[in-house]
């Protein structure tokens, strides 16, 4: 067997610079293609981290000599990892990018928001990856890149584990501390749901700590001492990011929230059916007009279209 050819560093550097310029554009929205490019090879991620790091360091140097023209925060956390081939030639290629960003002061935290029905993929400074569902807000500490707050919505985290620098996600009055690698978090109102598909997490509030291992999920409400831990199929975790929702006894009130984020239209469940549970896999292709009848059939309810959204009601 022959070894696969090594990627051409110059070509990768050019592609990475092109992506960096595009991602810096406030109107950029092609996160799916960007994520696919990053996933093609570890060399792609290394190349992107290298150019982002070179740009960030150049911006930091130039900012000491350039008076900020406006106070708009940067849209990307600072990246510090370098590929071995990133050097003077790469820095020279970044002149145009640096000239654009040198006027922007570094932000203490960077907030990312997604509109309902519009997911977004992020690559953090340490190589950890986050896929945000629609209708979500995530705040990343720019200094460490490993302290985040999920203010609302849903996100799937694939974490680069580091015992010396724990990865933390703040949700309401608690912290989720990574012990493994992959977990999904939902924050809706005062309720937090966490599901773990690889490794484990610690859920911490005050002096209390609950370990949630692979194949388990946790439900908690701010201010309540009751924390429920159950089992979940690992391949169901983050299913929304792969175009499906997989339920094994979830109440329709939770399902309605999942559908609202993922489909991009408001979905509510009447009080008469909100506690009814649902089991099965729902494919998300075809939009709300196709998905809502599938949910209704699975749950034994009616899906009623109303102005601006859908309502799940009891069958006559």
N, C-alpha and C positions, 0 to 999 in steps of 0.2 A: 504494500500500500504506500502510495506517495503522499507526502505531506501537502496540505492545502497551501497555495501560494500566499505569501504575506501581503496584506493590503499595501498599496503604494502610499507612503506617508504624505507625499506632496498632494496627491489626489484627495486623500482624506482631510488634510488640512484645509484645502480649498472648499470642500463640501461643508466642513464644520463651520468655517467662517461664513459661508452663505447662509447656513441655518441660524447662526448667531445674529446676523443682520436681520433676518426675517423675524425671529422671535422677539427682537427688540422693538419691532414695529407695533404700536398700540393696537393696530387693526388686525394683527395676525390671529388666525383662527384655525389653521390647518394642523392641529395638535395630533390628529390620528396619523397623518403621514410622518410627522416628526418622530412620534413614538415608534413607528415601524422602522424608520431609518436607524434610530438608536438601538433597536433590538436586533438588527441584522448581524451585528458582531460586537464583541467587547471593545474592539479597536475603534468602532464608531463612537461609543460612549467616551472612551479615553480621549479621542480627538476633540470632541465637543467640550469636555471638561478642560482640556488644555487651552483651547482658544478662549474659553470663558474666563479661565484663570488669568491668562496673559492680559486680556482686556481689563479685568477687574484691577490688576496690579498697576497697569498703565494709567487707568482712570484715577486710582488713588494717588499716584505720583503727580499727575497733571493737575488734579484738583487743588493741590497745595499752592498752585501758581495761577489758577483760574478762578475768578470770582463767579459764584453761581448766578446764573441768569434767572432761574426760577426754581421753585422748591418741589417739583414733581418727584416722588420717590421712584427708585428703580424698580423695574417689574420682575427682577430675577434675583434670588439670593446669590451672594458671592460664592464663587467656586475656587478651591485652592489646590486641586489635584492636577499634576502635570504629567504628560506623557514624555518619555525620554527624548523625543525628537523635537519638542517644542523649544524654539530658540530664537535667535535674532531675526532670521528670515520670517518666522511666524509673526513676531512683534511688528515687523515692518509692514506685513500684510494687513495688520489691524489698525493702521493709521486712520482710515476712514471711520471705523467703528469708534475708536477712542475719541476722535474729534467730536463726534455726535454726543457721546456720553460724558465727556469730561466736565460739562457744565452741570451735571446732575450730582448733588451731594449724596453720600451714602445714607441709606435709611436704616433705622434701628430695627424695623420690622417691615415685612412685605406682605400685603394682603392680596389674596387671589379670590375672585368670585366667579361663579358660573351661573348663567341663566338656566331656568328650568328646561330640561331636555337637551342641555348642551354640556357634555362631559369635557374634561380637560386633563391632560397628563403633564406631570411635573417631574423633573429630575433635580434632586436636591444636591447641595454642595458635596456631601459625602458619598454620592452615588445612590442613595436611597431613592425610591420611586414612589410617587403618589398619583393615583388616578382619582380625580374628583368627579362625583356625579353632578348632574344638573342641580340648580338651586342650592349651591353650597358656598360657604365662606371659610377659607383657611388662612390663618396668619402664621407666617414663618419668621422666627427670630433670625435676623440677617447675620448676626455675629457668629452664632454657633451652627445654625442650620438644622439643629437637632432638638429644638424646643418649638413646638407648634401648638396652635389652638384651633380646634374645629368649632367655630361659633355656631354653625348650623349646617344641616345637610348630611352628606355621606362621602366617605373617602376610603379607598383601598390602599393600604400601605405595604410596600415591600422594602424592608429595612436592611441596611448594611449594619449588622450588629457590631457593637463595640462596648465591651464591659467597662472600659475607662470613661466612655462618654455616652451614658444612657440616652436613648431616643425617647422623648416624652411628647405625648399629645394631651393637651388640656381640654377637657370637656366639662362644662358647667363647674361643679364644685369638686371635681376629681381629676386625677392624672392617670393616663394609661402609659405604662413604662414597658418598652419592648424587652422581651427576654428571648425572643426567637426572631422570626423574619417576616411573616405575612399575616395581616389581620385587616378586617373591615370594621369601620366605625360609622354609626348613624347617630346624629344629634338632631332631635326633633323636640322643640319646646324645652321642657325640663327633663326629658328622658334621653338616656344614652343606651345604645345597643352595640355590643362588640362581639365579633365572631372571629375565631382564630383558625386558619387553615395550615399554618406551619409554625413550629416553635411554641411560644407561649407569651402572654403578657401579664403584668401585674396591674390590677386596678387599685388605685390608692386614693383614700379620702381621709384627711386627718391622720389619725394613728392607725386606721384600718387598712388592711391589704388583702386582696383576693387574687389568687393565682387562677388564670384561665388558660388551660392547656389546649393543644391542638385538638380539633374536633369538638370544641365546646363554645358556648356563647354566654354572654352576660347581659342582663337587663337591670338598669338602675335608674332611680329618679332622684334629682337633687333634693337634699334634705331628708330623704327617707332612709331609715336603717335597713330596709328590706332590699337585698340584692339577690337576684335569682340567677343561678348558673345551670345551664342545661347542655344537651348534646346537639350537635349539628353535623351534617355531612360536609366533609372538607371541600368537596367539589362544588358545593352550593355557595361557598363564601365568595362574595364579590361577583356572583353570577351576572349581575346587571352589566358589568363591564364586558361581558362576552355575549350580550344580547339575550339573556334569559333570567327569569326569577324563579328560584327553587324554594318551595315552602314545605315545612313539615310541622303543621300545627300553629302557624302564625295567625294572630287575630286580624280581621279585615281592617281594623283601624290602622295597624302597621302597614298592611298591604297598600292601603289608600295613599299613605305618605310615600311609600316606595314608588308607586305608579306616578304620583305627581312629579317627583324629582326626575324620574327616568323618561317619562313620556312628554313632559313639558306642558301638561295641561292640569288644572286642578281636579283632583279626585277626592271625594268625601264618601264616608260610609254613615248611613243613618244609625242612630243610637240603637235601633232594634236589631241591627245586624253587625254592629261594630265589634262585638266580642266573639262573633262566629269565627271558627278557625278554618284554615284552608291548607290542603295538602296537594302537592303536585308541582309540575314544572310548566311555566308559562313562557312561551317564546314571544319576544318583543318586536318581531318584524311586522311591518305593515302599519305601524302607528296606532294611535288610540282607537280608531274605528275598528281595527282588527283585534287589538289586545283586549279591550273591555268586554266583548262578548265571551272571550275565552275565560277571563276571570269570573264572570257571572256564572258560566256553566260549571266551572270548577267549584265554586262556593255555594251554588244553589240559590243565587239571588238574581235580581234584575239589575242591569246596567242601564241607567237612564241618562240620556244626554240632556244637558241643560245649558243655559247661556254661559258660555265661557268654560265649560268643563263637563264632568260626569259625576253621577251620584249612584252609589250602590244601595239598593233598597230590597226589602223583603219581597219574595215572590207572592203573587195573589193566591 
